[in-house]
Amino acid sequence: LLNEGFEVDVVSDCISSRLKSNIALALVNMRESGASITSLEMCVFELVKKAKTDNFREILSVIK
């Protein structure tokens, strides 16, 4: 995706591997290649954007 010009965000707490060390290496490699590394909570908050909405309050209750 990066090679095709897309902006790539990797949700780090939503990936898996048999070995935790493989996750760490993959995240380093993706970051060095130009991907942004984020968490699910940060990703959701970026998508919702405004804190004073019903959507935000509903999502916040699920995340907590």
C-alpha positions, 0 to 999 in steps of 0.5 A, a space after each residue: 500500500 505504501 508503494 502505491 502511495 497510500 497512507 498506512 496506519 497500523 493499529 498496533 494492538 490489533 495485530 498478532 503473531 506467535 512470538 511477541 518479538 515478531 510483532 515488535 520487529 514488524 512494527 519497526 519495519 512498517 514504521 521505517 517504511 513510512 507507516 504510522 503506528 497507532 492504537 485502537 483507542 487513538 484510531 477510534 478517537 480520530 475517526 469520531 473527532 468531536 467529544 461532545 457528540 452522542 457517537 463519542 459518548 457511546 464509543 467511549 463507554 465501549 472502550 472503557 
